[in-house]
């Protein structure tokens, strides 16, 4: 069986560890790979497209990151050449800004959004269609 892949883009080591732990406890068939910056993740996506490697099945994205933000990441995806339409993107953020919450609900690339810290119910919503 082909291994499924989920990427977590979050600069907070504790948040990233907690998300990885919750996913790995319930969904062992997923390989979780973490990125601490948008730049790092974009480089990896471009490499996957160039080398025709599998993109992640799911991607968890924080909005507030140093350097390029989660919003920048979503914008950059639109500029990439390749099949990225099947990529399921979930935003996980503290949502201190009500404007961000409204924008993420309407964004065409975002499947769903959750407030930090991510809990078991939120993780299940990413993996079990409700």
N, C-alpha and C positions, 0 to 999 in steps of 0.2 A: 504494500500500500504506500502510495506517495505521501511523504511527510508534508503537513501543512505548515505554513509559516505566518507568524504575526510579528510585525515590527512595532516597537514602542519608541516614540520620539518625545523625550522629556529630559530636560536638563537637571531635574531634581533626582538625585540618586536614590533617595528614600522612596519617593513616589514610584520610580521605575522598578525598584526592587519589589515593592508591594504589589504592583500590577503583575509583574512576572510571576510572583509567588501564587497569587490568586488564580491566574490562568493555568499555570503548571499543575496546581492541585486538582483542578477539575477537568482540564482538557489536555491530557498527556500526549495526544496525537499532534499537538502544535509545538513547533520549535519557536521559541521567543528570542528575538534579537533586539537589543537596545541600541539607541542612538541618543547622544547627548546634545546634538545640534541639527538644525535643518540642513545645514551645508553638508554634514556627514551623510545624512539620509538621502539627499538629492544625488550626491556622488554615487551612492550605492544603487539607487534606482537607475541612474544613467548607465552604470556598469552592467546591471541586469539586462537592460534593453540592448546595449551594444553587444553583449556576449550571448544574447538570447537565453538568458537564465530565467528561472521562474521569479516573478515578482511575489511579494507577500500576498497571502490571501486576504489578510486584514491588516490595518494599520491604525494604531492609537496615537493621536496627535495632541500634544499640549499646544495652546495658542501663544503663551507668553514664554519666549525663549530668548537668550542673548543672541545678538547678531540678527539673522533672519528669523522672523516670527512664524507661527503656524499659518497665519494668513499669507505670508510670503510663500510658504511651502505650497499651499493650495494654488496660488497664482502661477508658480513655476511649473506645476504639473500640467497646467493648460498649455504651456509652451513646449512640452516634450513631444517628440515624435515616437510613436510606439503604442502598443495596446495597453493602456493603463485604465481603461474604462471599467474593468472587472474588479479593480482594487476597492475593497470596502474600507472606508475611512470613518473612524469614530473619534470625535473630539472629546478630550477629557481636560477640563480646566476649572480653575477656581471661580470663573465668571464673575469677577469683581465689577465688570462693566456690563450694564444691561444691554447696551448697544451690541456688544459681542454676542450675547445670548440670542438676540433677535437675528443677527446676521448668520450665525451658524445654523439656526433652524431652517433658513431659506437656502443655504448653500447647496448647489446641485451635486457636489462630490461627497458631501457628508451624509452618511447613512443615519447616524444618531449622535447624540451628544450627552455627556454625563458630567456631573460635578465631582470635583476631587474632594476627598479621597474616594477612589473607586471601590465600591463594595461588591460583594458576591452577586447580588441581584443585578447590578449593572453589567458585570462580566457575563452573567448568564444571558442577558438580553443581546449581547454581541454574538453569542454562539447558538442560542436556541430561539428560532423565530417564534414570536408571540402573536 
